[in-house]
């Protein structure tokens, strides 16, 4: 043990800055969960505010908005997860069919670029593009005699606008993962299938998809842990009071309760409940990933 430590001490030394940062920014702030059990008064601080026990959690459960907020969160997150699997898989298969390497790289770069843009920037772009009066989308619909659609102010359209814009932003990054999975498929399988008379569709169905299945199962199971993360940055930059009914999620509700309505105890209680549920889901997702895809962290 001593000999091993003597050889590896430089590696342990490199971990010290990361450990210090984790303690300062991740573990010390955990004391703030006490606010969930208090009627927090900023002037008195965490340890001076009156203790109310489970009252914040009871109020949260009895709050008529919580059912709607939970539904919005699960509904939007589920659609993002499904779309975030189907679209990259489809695009990666199509990209794999491009024989000119130059065109493949150009297209891959173009679909990958939106991943690097923040939702602050994309939010402003989408607001302009989807504007009912001057937006290019509604102008295009007007050419076919359709009335303008209020994508960001209509409860029927807003959730789907969130899902489609999120998939458009992130599918390029996920495509890289599936393209890497395609490189592990033995080319001789395609040659044998072609000699047996299989067309490109049959080769995709019987060789490409089964070859990608392990990584598909892995990504699907790992996404279970993020079912309560419907995308705070995106929703916060795009939503408004008219679409609270269909677009308000747990994270935006916590923000409004804490920073706008100064109900720190309630906001912390909601955030703590979400964290506990997310911890259980993440543990479940990694367990499923190990069971169905053989994936292990260490």
C-alpha positions in Angstrom: 0.0 0.0 0.0 2.8 2.4 0.9 4.7 1.6 -2.3 1.6 2.1 -4.4 0.8 5.5 -2.7 4.4 6.6 -3.2 3.9 6.0 -7.0 0.5 7.6 -7.2 0.9 10.6 -4.9 1.2 13.0 -7.8 -2.2 11.9 -9.0 -3.7 12.4 -5.5 -2.1 15.8 -5.4 -3.9 16.8 -8.6 -7.2 15.9 -7.0 -6.8 18.4 -4.2 -8.1 21.5 -6.1 -11.1 19.6 -7.3 -11.9 18.3 -3.9 -11.6 21.8 -2.3 -13.9 23.2 -5.0 -16.4 20.4 -4.4 -16.4 21.0 -0.7 -16.8 24.8 -1.0 -19.4 24.9 -3.7 -21.3 21.5 -3.3 -21.0 20.3 0.3 -21.0 23.5 2.4 -24.1 24.9 0.7 -26.0 21.8 1.7 -26.6 23.5 5.0 -29.1 25.6 3.1 -31.6 22.7 3.0 -32.5 23.8 6.6 -34.4 26.6 5.0 -37.0 24.0 3.8 -37.9 23.4 7.4 -38.0 27.1 8.5 -39.9 30.3 7.9 -36.7 31.9 6.6 -36.1 35.5 7.4 -33.0 36.8 5.6 -32.0 39.2 8.4 -31.9 36.4 10.9 -30.1 33.9 8.7 -30.4 30.1 8.5 -29.7 29.4 12.1 -31.8 32.3 13.5 -35.1 31.8 11.5 -38.1 30.2 13.2 -38.4 26.4 12.8 -41.7 25.3 11.2 -40.9 21.6 10.6 -42.9 20.0 7.7 -45.2 23.0 7.1 -43.5 24.1 3.9 -43.9 20.5 2.5 -47.5 20.4 3.6 -48.2 23.7 1.9 -46.4 22.5 -1.2 -48.5 19.3 -1.4 -51.7 21.3 -0.8 -50.8 24.0 -3.4 -53.2 23.6 -6.3 -50.4 24.5 -8.8 -48.1 21.7 -7.9 -50.1 19.0 -9.8 -50.0 21.1 -13.0 -46.3 21.9 -12.5 -45.4 18.2 -12.0 -47.4 17.3 -15.1 -45.7 20.0 -17.2 -42.3 18.9 -16.0 -42.8 15.2 -16.7 -44.6 15.8 -20.0 -42.0 18.2 -21.4 -39.0 16.2 -20.2 -40.5 12.9 -21.5 -41.0 14.4 -25.0 -37.5 15.8 -24.9 -36.0 12.4 -24.0 -38.0 10.5 -26.7 -37.2 13.1 -29.3 -33.6 13.3 -28.1 -33.2 9.6 -28.8 -35.1 9.2 -32.1 -33.8 12.2 -34.0 -30.0 11.7 -33.4 -30.4 8.0 -34.2 -32.1 8.8 -37.5 -29.6 11.5 -38.4 -26.6 9.4 -37.5 -27.9 6.6 -39.8 -28.5 9.0 -42.6 -25.1 10.6 -42.2 -23.5 7.2 -42.3 -25.0 6.7 -45.7 -23.2 9.8 -47.2 -20.3 8.5 -49.2 -18.5 11.9 -49.7 -16.5 12.5 -46.6 -16.4 16.3 -47.2 -20.2 16.6 -47.3 -20.6 14.4 -44.2 -18.2 16.6 -42.2 -19.8 19.8 -43.4 -23.3 18.6 -42.4 -22.1 17.2 -39.1 -20.5 20.5 -38.3 -23.6 22.5 -39.1 -25.9 20.4 -36.9 -23.3 20.4 -34.1 -22.9 24.2 -33.9 -26.2 25.0 -32.1 -25.0 23.0 -29.1 -22.5 25.7 -28.3 -25.0 28.5 -28.3 -26.6 29.5 -24.9 -30.3 29.7 -24.5 -30.0 33.4 -23.8 -28.9 33.9 -27.3 -31.2 31.3 -28.9 -34.1 32.6 -26.9 -33.8 36.0 -28.5 -33.4 34.4 -31.9 -36.5 32.2 -31.4 -38.6 35.2 -30.2 -37.8 37.0 -33.5 -38.3 34.0 -35.7 -41.6 33.0 -34.1 -43.0 36.5 -33.8 -46.7 36.5 -34.9 -46.2 39.7 -36.8 -42.7 39.8 -38.2 -41.4 36.3 -37.6 -40.2 34.4 -40.7 -42.2 31.3 -39.6 -45.6 33.1 -39.6 -44.7 34.9 -42.8 -44.1 31.5 -44.4 -47.5 30.2 -43.1 -49.1 33.4 -44.4 -48.1 32.4 -47.9 -50.5 29.5 -47.6 -53.3 31.6 -46.2 -52.8 30.5 -42.6 -53.4 32.8 -39.6 -50.4 33.7 -37.4 -49.7 31.3 -34.6 -48.5 32.6 -31.2 -46.0 29.9 -30.6 -44.6 31.5 -27.4 -47.9 32.8 -26.0 -50.3 30.0 -26.7 -50.6 27.1 -24.2 -51.4 24.6 -26.9 -48.2 25.4 -28.9 -45.7 26.3 -26.2 -44.7 22.8 -24.9 -44.1 21.6 -28.4 -42.1 24.7 -29.3 -39.9 23.9 -26.3 -39.4 20.3 -27.3 -38.7 21.0 -31.0 -36.2 23.8 -30.3 -34.4 21.8 -27.6 -34.1 18.8 -30.0 -32.8 21.1 -32.7 -30.2 22.5 -30.4 -28.9 19.2 -28.9 -29.4 16.5 -31.5 -26.0 17.3 -33.2 -24.1 16.6 -30.1 -25.9 13.3 -29.5 -25.4 12.3 -33.1 -21.7 12.0 -32.5 -22.3 9.3 -29.9 -24.3 7.2 -32.3 -21.8 7.8 -35.1 -19.1 6.4 -32.9 -21.3 3.4 -32.2 -21.7 2.8 -36.0 -17.9 2.6 -36.4 -17.8 -0.5 -34.2 -20.0 -2.5 -36.6 -18.1 -4.9 -38.7 -18.2 -3.9 -42.4 -18.1 -7.5 -43.4 -21.6 -7.9 -42.2 -22.8 -5.4 -44.8 -20.8 -7.1 -47.5 -22.4 -10.5 -46.6 -25.9 -9.0 -46.5 -25.3 -7.3 -49.9 -24.2 -10.6 -51.4 -27.4 -12.2 -50.0 -29.4 -9.5 -51.9 -30.3 -7.3 -48.9 -31.0 -3.6 -49.9 -30.0 -0.6 -47.8 -33.2 -0.6 -45.8 -32.9 -4.2 -44.8 -29.2 -3.7 -44.0 -30.1 -0.8 -41.7 -32.9 -2.8 -40.0 -31.1 -6.0 -39.5 -27.4 -4.9 -39.1 -27.2 -1.1 -38.3 -29.9 -0.9 -35.6 -29.0 -4.1 -33.8 -25.3 -3.0 -33.8 -26.4 0.4 -32.3 -28.7 -1.2 -29.8 -26.3 -1.4 -26.8 -25.6 2.4 -26.9 -29.3 3.1 -27.5 -30.3 1.2 -24.5 -27.5 2.8 -22.5 -28.5 6.4 -23.5 -32.2 5.6 -22.9 -31.6 4.2 -19.4 -29.3 7.0 -18.4 -31.9 9.6 -19.5 -34.3 8.3 -16.8 -32.3 10.2 -14.2 -33.1 13.5 -15.9 -36.8 13.0 -16.2 -37.4 16.0 -13.7 -35.1 18.3 -15.6 -37.2 19.9 -18.3 -34.7 22.6 -19.0 -34.7 25.7 -16.8 -32.6 28.0 -19.0 -34.7 27.3 -22.0 -38.1 27.7 -20.3 -37.0 30.8 -18.4 -35.8 32.6 -21.5 -38.9 31.7 -23.5 -41.9 31.6 -21.2 -44.2 34.4 -20.0 -47.3 34.6 -17.7 -49.7 33.7 -20.5 -48.1 30.2 -20.8 -47.5 29.5 -17.2 -50.3 26.9 -17.4 -48.4 24.7 -19.9 -44.8 25.8 -19.5 -44.2 26.3 -15.8 -41.9 23.6 -14.5 -40.4 22.7 -11.2 -37.3 24.8 -11.7 -39.1 27.9 -12.9 -41.6 27.5 -10.0 -38.8 27.4 -7.5 -37.3 30.5 -9.1 -40.5 32.5 -8.9 -41.4 31.4 -5.4 -37.9 32.2 -4.1 -36.8 35.3 -5.9 -40.0 36.9 -7.0 -42.4 36.1 -4.2 -39.7 35.8 -1.4 -41.1 32.4 -0.2 -37.7 30.9 0.4 -38.9 28.1 2.6 -41.4 26.8 0.0 -38.9 27.2 -2.8 -36.3 25.2 -0.9 -38.8 22.5 0.0 -39.7 22.0 -3.6 -36.1 22.0 -4.7 -35.2 19.5 -1.9 -38.0 17.2 -2.9 -36.9 17.3 -6.5 -33.3 16.6 -5.5 -34.3 13.5 -3.5 -36.5 12.1 -6.3 -33.7 12.9 -8.9 -31.2 11.0 -6.7 -33.4 8.0 -6.6 -34.0 8.1 -10.4 -30.2 8.6 -11.1 -29.4 5.6 -9.0 -32.1 3.6 -10.8 -30.9 4.7 -14.2 -27.3 3.6 -13.5 -28.5 0.3 -12.1 -30.6 -0.2 -15.3 -27.6 0.8 -17.5 -25.5 -1.8 -15.8 -28.1 -4.5 -16.0 -29.2 -3.9 -19.7 -26.1 -2.4 -21.3 -23.2 -3.5 -19.0 -22.3 0.1 -18.2 -20.4 0.8 -15.0 -18.9 4.1 -13.7 -15.9 2.4 -12.3 
